[in-house]
């Protein structure tokens, strides 16, 4: 007769990792955070300020921006050639 050893099965190496993701998600981005980040970033606000307002690190904000593929909206001049110094 085999004896069931519950302590042996509860160690981390013995448990199958079918429910645990390789990458741990501590603080998933909420919908409100994503919307605020998108609006602020496209509006031209600095990443340092966005990170402070969201309570996240600059690295986390940069990673999310690159993962989603956000681009800054660049304001175009109303007149063609206005960027030239002597026009």
ROVO-661972 format. One record per residue (C-alpha): residue in one letter; chain; x, y, z. Coordinates in pm, whole numbers, plus 32768, in hexadecimal, padded with zeros to 4 digits. Layout:
! residues N
A;A;X;Y;Z
...
***
This chain:
! residues 87
X;A;8000;8000;8000
X;A;8085;815C;7F9E
X;A;8076;827A;8090
X;A;8006;83C9;8002
X;A;80FB;84D9;805C
X;A;804D;862A;803C
X;A;817F;86F5;809D
X;A;824B;8664;7F81
X;A;814A;86CB;7E7D
X;A;812F;8831;7EF1
X;A;8291;8897;7EA1
X;A;82B9;8983;7D79
X;A;8386;888B;7CAE
X;A;8283;877A;7CCB
X;A;8153;8844;7C62
X;A;8105;8853;7AF1
X;A;8118;89B3;7A65
X;A;7FE4;899E;798B
X;A;7F35;8ABC;7A40
X;A;8061;8B9C;7A77
X;A;80D3;8C7D;795D
X;A;8244;8C9D;7914
X;A;821F;8E15;792F
X;A;8182;8E8B;7A70
X;A;807A;8F99;7A57
X;A;807E;905E;7B95
X;A;7FC8;9196;7B2A
X;A;7F08;9166;79EA
X;A;7EAD;92A5;7930
X;A;7D47;930E;7972
X;A;7C6A;939E;7861
X;A;7C74;94F7;7901
X;A;7DF0;94EF;7914
X;A;7E0C;9485;77A8
X;A;7D20;9598;7734
X;A;7DD1;96A4;7801
X;A;7F25;9632;7786
X;A;7EB3;9635;761B
X;A;7E19;9791;7634
X;A;7F3C;9828;76F3
X;A;8048;978B;7617
X;A;7FA0;97EC;74D1
X;A;7F63;9946;7562
X;A;80D9;9977;758F
X;A;80FD;9952;7706
X;A;8252;98D9;777C
X;A;8279;976C;77E3
X;A;8307;97D3;7934
X;A;81CB;9897;7983
X;A;80E4;9783;7904
X;A;8198;9682;79DA
X;A;817B;975E;7B0F
X;A;8007;979A;7AD9
X;A;7FC1;9627;7AA4
X;A;809A;95B9;7BC7
X;A;8173;94DD;7AEA
X;A;82DF;94DE;7A8B
X;A;835D;9581;794E
X;A;83D3;942B;78DB
X;A;8275;9399;7900
X;A;81DE;94B9;783B
X;A;82E5;949B;7729
X;A;82B1;9322;770F
X;A;813A;934C;76EE
X;A;8164;9459;75E4
X;A;824B;9380;7515
X;A;8176;9247;7545
X;A;803A;92F8;74D1
X;A;80EE;93BF;73C3
X;A;807D;951C;7423
X;A;8102;9640;735A
X;A;810A;97AE;73B9
X;A;8028;9892;72F0
X;A;8104;9996;724E
X;A;805F;9AE0;7207
X;A;8085;9B3F;709D
X;A;80BB;9CA2;7031
X;A;7F9A;9D50;6F86
X;A;8074;9DD9;6E6F
X;A;8156;9D02;6D97
X;A;82C0;9D66;6DB1
X;A;8294;9E2A;6EF3
X;A;83AB;9D61;6F91
X;A;84A5;9E00;6EA0
X;A;8560;9F29;6F30
X;A;8534;A017;6E06
X;A;83E0;9FCE;6D74
***
